[in-house]
């Protein structure tokens, strides 16, 4: 599967891990846009 929207993929990974109850998510590749969105 190719990454078409890294921000949407990162948010989806975070949401899915919250549903499962995982305490940590590793988002790769991390971009400055993802960092700025998560910092807010």
C-alpha positions as a Markdown table, in Angstrom:
| # | Residue | x | y | z |
|---|---|---|---|---|
| 1 | Unk | 0.0 | 0.0 | 0.0 |
| 2 | Unk | 1.3 | 3.4 | -0.9 |
| 3 | Unk | 1.0 | 6.4 | 1.3 |
| 4 | Unk | -1.1 | 9.0 | -0.4 |
| 5 | Unk | -1.7 | 11.2 | 2.6 |
| 6 | Unk | 0.9 | 10.9 | 5.4 |
| 7 | Unk | -1.1 | 13.1 | 7.8 |
| 8 | Unk | -4.3 | 11.1 | 7.4 |
| 9 | Unk | -2.3 | 7.9 | 7.8 |
| 10 | Unk | -0.7 | 9.2 | 11.0 |
| 11 | Unk | -4.0 | 10.3 | 12.5 |
| 12 | Unk | -5.6 | 6.9 | 11.5 |
| 13 | Unk | -2.7 | 5.0 | 13.2 |
| 14 | Unk | -3.1 | 7.1 | 16.4 |
| 15 | Unk | -6.9 | 6.6 | 16.4 |
| 16 | Unk | -6.6 | 2.8 | 15.9 |
| 17 | Unk | -4.0 | 2.5 | 18.6 |
| 18 | Unk | -6.3 | 4.4 | 21.0 |
| 19 | Unk | -9.1 | 2.0 | 20.2 |
| 20 | Unk | -6.9 | -1.0 | 20.9 |
| 21 | Unk | -5.4 | 0.5 | 24.0 |
| 22 | Unk | -1.8 | 0.8 | 23.0 |
| 23 | Unk | 0.2 | 3.3 | 25.0 |
| 24 | Unk | 2.5 | 4.3 | 22.2 |
| 25 | Unk | 2.5 | 4.8 | 18.4 |
| 26 | Unk | 5.5 | 5.1 | 16.1 |
| 27 | Unk | 4.6 | 7.2 | 13.0 |
| 28 | Unk | 7.1 | 6.9 | 10.2 |
| 29 | Unk | 8.0 | 8.7 | 8.1 |
| 30 | Unk | 7.5 | 11.7 | 10.3 |
| 31 | Unk | 7.2 | 15.1 | 8.6 |
| 32 | Unk | 7.3 | 18.6 | 10.0 |
| 33 | Unk | 3.6 | 19.0 | 9.2 |
| 34 | Unk | 2.7 | 15.9 | 11.3 |
| 35 | Unk | 4.8 | 17.3 | 14.1 |
| 36 | Unk | 3.0 | 20.7 | 14.0 |
| 37 | Unk | -0.4 | 19.1 | 14.0 |
| 38 | Unk | 0.4 | 16.9 | 17.0 |
| 39 | Unk | 2.0 | 19.7 | 18.9 |
| 40 | Unk | -1.3 | 21.6 | 18.9 |
